[in-house]
């Protein structure tokens, strides 16, 4: 995204602010772009280092509504502050949603694998003494089947844990790289 697109989206996100405050913020971010380009960076790099315009607008709206905007006559609105806070939660929540869902799926796999192993052991211990349907061979086959299913599910859960950890580490590296670039622009 280039400077013009970034500033247009930021302006759209700040439409609830007074026009003079919105113009002041947009001028500040235009100067970030000018400084970054003067240092030899592309506009797309500067835009990426600043983050998404929607998140930035939500943070600025929240700061304004919370009274920390530096404007003495600013009248905070609870509804606008709540809207800005909810926008931040949704933006941040969407970023963490795949990680949360994948961790829950791994936990479900682990639990299912453990239950299958325990049930296989239970079948092996109790069913031979309970007049088994199909005889002792059927009991052994059922028990081995459940235990194999448990081991298989635990193996899949282990692979999923490694995959989720790898994806999480990659996303954290990306976030650190973006933060490092943004501090270069803000200097």
N, C-alpha and C positions, 0 to 999 in steps of 0.2 A: 504494500500500500504506500502510495507517495504522500507528500506533504498535503496536497489539496484534498485528497480523499480522507486522510486522517483528520484534518481540521474540520471538514464538513461533518464527519460522523461525530466528532467531539462536540461541535456546535449543536447538532441535533440532540445529543444526549444532555446538553446543558440548557435546553430551551426553557426550563422552569426557573432559571436564574434571571435576575434583572439584566437588562441589555448591557448596561455599563460594566457590570461584573463579568458577564459572559465575554464581552470584547476584551477586557483586561486579561482574562485567562487565555483566550485564543491568541492574543499578542505574545504572552509568555511562551506558549508552546510553539508559535511560529519562530520565536527567537531560538528555541532549542534546535529546531530544524536548521536555522541559519548557522548556528554555532557548529552543529555536526557536519554540515556540508563544508564549512570553512576548514574543518579539521580533516577533510578528505573522505568523509563517509558518504555513502549514498543515502538518499531520502528514505528508501525502504529499510535500511539498517537502523536509521534513527527512529522510524516509526515502530519497528519491532522492539527496540530497546525501551520505548516508552510504554509498551503494553497495549492492550486493546482500548480503543476509544470508549467503548461502553463501560468497561470497568473503571477507567479513569474518570469518566463523567459521573458515575455512581459515587465514587469516593469524594469527588469535589462537591457534589450535591449534598452528600452526608455531612461533610465538613462545614459547608455553608449553613445547613439547617441546624447543626449542633452548636452553632455560634462561634466556631473556631475559624471563621473565614477572615477575621481581621477587620470586618466592617462593623463599626459600633452601632449603627442604626438598623442592622439586619434583624428582621423579625422571623424567628424560627417557626416552622410549621411542623407539627407532629406528624401529620399525614404525609407531607413531602419527605420528612426524615425517615419515616417508616418505609415509604416507597423506595428511597435510595438504599436503605439497609437491605430490604428484600431483594433489590436488584443485585447488590453485592453478593448476597447469599446464593442466589440462583447462579450468578456467573461463576463464583468460586465452587459451588456445589457441583455444577456440571463438570468442572475440571476433575473433581475427585470421584465422581460417580463410577467410572469404569474400575477404579482401584477398589472401591468399597464393594461393588458387585462381584468382582473377581475374588476378593478375600472371602466373601460370604459363600461363593460357590465352592471354593477350596475347603472351607470348614464343613460344608455339607458333604462333600466327597469323603473327607476324613471320617466324619461321623458315620456315614453309610458303610464305609469300609470296615470300621471297628465293629459296628453292629453285625455285619455279615460274618466277620471272623468269630465273634462271640456266639452267634446263632449256629454256625457250623460246629463249633466246639460243643455247644449244648446238644445239638443233634447227635453228635458222635457219642456223648456220654449218656444221654437219657433214652434216646429212641431204641437202642437194642434191648432194653428191659421192658419196653412198653408195647409188646406184641407188634413189631414193626410191620407195616404194610409193604409187602414185597420181599420180606426177609432181611437178613443181615446185609446182603449185598446192596440192596436198595438204600438202607440206612447209611452205609459207607459212601455210596455215590452221592447221596444228598449232602452229607457232611462235607465231603471233599469239594463238591460244587460250591457250597456256601463259603467255604474257606478260600477257595480259589477266587471267587468273586470279591471277597474281602481284600485279599492280597492285590488283586488287579486294581481295585478302587484306590487302595493306598498308594500304589505305584503311580496311578494317574494323578492323585492328589499331590504327590511329591513333585512330579513334573510340572504341575500347575503352579505350585509354590515357587519353583525356580523361575518359571516364566514370568509370574507376577513380580517377583523381586527384580528380575532383569529389567522389566518395563518401568518399574518404579525408579530404579537407579538411573535409567536413561532420562526419564522426565526430570528428575532432580538435577542431573548434569545440564540439561537444556535450560532449566530455570536459573541455575547459577551463571551460565553463559550469558543469558539475557540480562540478569541483574548486573553482571560485570560491565556489559556494554552500556547499560543505562547510567551507571555511575560515571562512565567516561563522558557521556553527553552532558550530565548535570554539572560537571566541573567548570 
